[in-house]
Every structure is written in C-alpha cells, then in structure tokens.
C-alpha cells in the first residue's frame, strides 16, 4: 500500500447526526489516517466550544490546506454542501461518499465536475473506497513538473512551509490558488 504522508485531507460530514454517526465518522478518519494522510482540521476531536465565525474560519483554512476533501453526504447538510462548494471553487478535489439512504441529496447525486467524485459505500468496503478514491484523485489531479528557483525563493518556501506544517508543494498550490482569481 502507498503511504500518503504528504497528503492533507479535510473531512466533512453532517454534525447534526453526530450522536448517531460518530463511530462511523471515527472509522472514516481512522481509514484516512491509516493511509498515512494527515487531517487539516479534526473537528470531530476538537473539544473547544467554538463560535460560528471560529468554526467557519477553522473549516475554511482546513479546506484551503487540503489536497482533497472527503465529504460524507449520506445526510443532507447545508454546512457540508457549503464546504464542498468552497473546495470546488478553489479547484480542490472532493470525494463525496454516501451510504444508500433515502435522505441523500439528489442535487449532490447529480453533480458533475472534474473535481467531484461520488462513491457509494457500506461498512465493509469503506476503507477500500477511500483508498481507491484518493488514488484516483492523486493520479488524475496532480501534475508533476520541475520548478527551478533561486536560493532566496527556496529559503522562503522552506521557512513558510515549515511554519505552516505543510510541504513546499502544498504551500505553492495554496499561493497559486489565492493568486489565480486575482489574475484571471
């Protein structure tokens, strides 16, 4: 199995179903971490009582830092939908997973985007679905190329990537994502 230690993942799911679905959400997070990936924001383990603006800020930053967003859309959630929309607007791939339930949003089931992957799962195939979906995202979404920089630029990238606990590639993607809308 590949090790995705440099892969940053944001996990999103309905918090209104937290009492009922927490063990499943923990299993999803365990599967993500089991691949070696890092969560950009582990809201499930966050014990702080956050204000709405703080939740928005932490979630938005987590999405921006992510290489991929995994979203459980089994139950409709405005917050999850907004997080998916943010990720897609920033061209961050989203893997939307769902269990067959009558509540799944038909809107989400019909969504088409090159950055949106939709997968049905059950308890038995969850880990395989996540692993295969992440591999699909990596194969199809990242393009490697050589980047030659000056020592000054490299030192800056090294310093900033270390301070943000991200790789230089992730930092460059973040900088370019922020720069792109301003320079269309």
C-alpha positions in Angstrom: 0.0 0.0 0.0 1.2 3.5 -0.8 1.9 5.9 2.1 0.3 9.3 1.7 2.2 11.0 4.5 2.4 14.3 2.5 -1.3 14.2 1.6 -3.6 16.6 3.5 -7.2 15.7 3.8 -10.2 17.7 5.1 -13.1 15.5 6.3 -16.6 16.9 6.2 -19.9 15.3 7.5 -23.2 16.3 9.0 -22.7 17.4 12.6 -26.4 17.2 13.2 -26.1 13.4 13.0 -23.0 13.3 15.2 -24.6 11.5 18.1 -25.8 8.7 15.8 -22.9 8.6 13.4 -19.8 9.4 15.5 -18.5 5.8 15.5 -18.7 5.8 11.7 -17.1 9.2 11.3 -14.3 8.0 13.6 -13.9 4.9 11.3 -13.6 7.2 8.3 -11.0 9.3 10.0 -9.1 6.2 11.1 -9.1 4.9 7.5 -7.8 8.3 6.2 -5.0 8.3 8.8 -4.4 4.6 8.2 -3.3 5.6 4.7 -0.7 7.9 6.2 -2.7 11.1 5.2 -3.0 14.0 7.7 -6.2 15.8 8.5 -6.1 19.5 8.0 -8.6 20.1 10.8 -10.0 17.3 13.0 -13.3 18.9 14.0 -14.6 15.6 15.4 -11.8 15.6 18.1 -11.9 19.4 18.7 -13.2 19.8 22.2 -13.3 23.6 22.1 -16.7 25.2 22.2 -16.3 27.4 19.1 -18.3 30.4 18.0 -19.9 30.2 14.4 -17.2 32.5 13.0 -14.4 30.5 14.5 -15.9 27.3 13.1 -16.1 28.9 9.7 -12.5 30.1 9.9 -11.1 26.8 11.0 -13.1 24.8 8.4 -12.2 27.3 5.6 -8.5 27.1 6.5 -8.7 23.3 6.7 -10.2 23.2 3.2 -7.7 25.6 1.8 -4.8 23.5 3.1 -6.3 20.2 1.8 -5.2 18.3 -1.2 -8.5 16.5 -1.2 -11.8 16.9 0.7 -13.6 13.7 1.8 -17.3 14.5 2.5 -19.9 12.1 3.8 -23.1 13.2 2.2 -25.3 10.4 3.4 -27.5 13.0 5.2 -28.1 16.4 3.7 -26.3 19.2 5.4 -26.1 22.9 4.4 -22.6 23.2 6.1 -21.3 20.1 4.2 -22.7 21.5 0.9 -21.1 24.8 1.5 -17.8 23.2 2.3 -18.0 21.2 -0.9 -18.8 24.3 -2.9 -15.8 26.1 -1.3 -13.5 23.3 -2.2 -14.7 23.1 -5.8 -14.5 26.8 -6.2 -10.8 26.5 -5.2 -10.4 23.6 -7.5 -9.7 21.2 -4.6 -10.9 17.7 -5.4 -13.8 16.4 -3.4 -14.6 12.7 -2.8 -18.3 12.6 -1.7 -19.1 9.3 -0.1 -22.6 8.1 0.9 -24.5 5.2 2.2 -27.7 4.3 0.4 -30.3 6.1 2.4 -33.5 7.9 1.3 -32.0 11.2 2.7 -29.1 11.5 0.2 -29.4 14.8 -1.6 -30.4 14.3 -5.2 -28.7 17.5 -6.1 -25.3 16.1 -4.9 -26.0 12.8 -6.7 -26.5 14.7 -10.0 -23.4 17.0 -9.6 -20.9 16.9 -12.4 -17.4 18.4 -12.1 -13.9 17.2 -12.9 -13.1 17.8 -9.3 -16.0 15.8 -7.9 -16.0 12.1 -7.3 -19.1 10.4 -6.0 -18.9 6.9 -4.3 -21.4 4.8 -2.5 -20.0 2.8 0.4 -21.0 0.4 3.2 -19.3 -0.6 6.4 -17.5 -3.4 4.7 -16.0 -1.5 1.7 -15.4 1.9 3.4 -11.5 1.6 3.6 -11.2 0.3 0.1 -13.5 3.0 -1.3 -11.5 5.7 0.4 -8.1 4.3 -0.7 -9.2 3.9 -4.3 -10.8 7.3 -4.4 -7.7 9.0 -3.0 -5.5 7.2 -5.5 -7.9 8.3 -8.3 -7.6 11.9 -7.2 -3.8 11.8 -7.0 -3.4 10.1 -10.4 -5.8 12.5 -12.1 -5.4 15.7 -10.3 -1.7 16.3 -9.7 0.8 17.1 -12.4 4.4 16.9 -11.5 6.9 19.3 -13.1 10.3 20.7 -12.3 10.5 24.0 -10.5 13.8 25.8 -10.5 14.1 28.6 -8.0 16.6 31.0 -6.6 18.1 30.3 -3.2 16.1 33.2 -1.8 12.8 31.7 -3.1 13.7 28.2 -1.9 14.6 29.6 1.6 11.3 31.4 1.8 9.4 28.4 0.8 11.3 26.2 3.2 10.7 28.7 6.1 7.0 29.2 5.4 6.2 25.6 4.6 7.8 24.6 7.9 5.9 27.3 9.9 2.6 26.1 8.3 3.5 22.4 8.7 2.9 21.8 5.0 5.1 20.7 2.2 6.6 23.2 -0.2 4.3 21.8 -3.0 1.2 22.4 -0.8 2.4 25.9 0.0 2.9 26.7 -3.7 -0.5 25.3 -4.6 -2.0 27.4 -1.8 -0.2 30.6 -3.1 -1.2 29.9 -6.7 -4.9 29.2 -5.7 -5.0 32.6 -3.9 -3.3 34.3 -6.8 -5.4 32.8 -9.6 -8.8 34.6 -9.0 -7.0 38.0 -8.8 -5.1 37.4 -12.1 -7.7 35.9 -14.5 
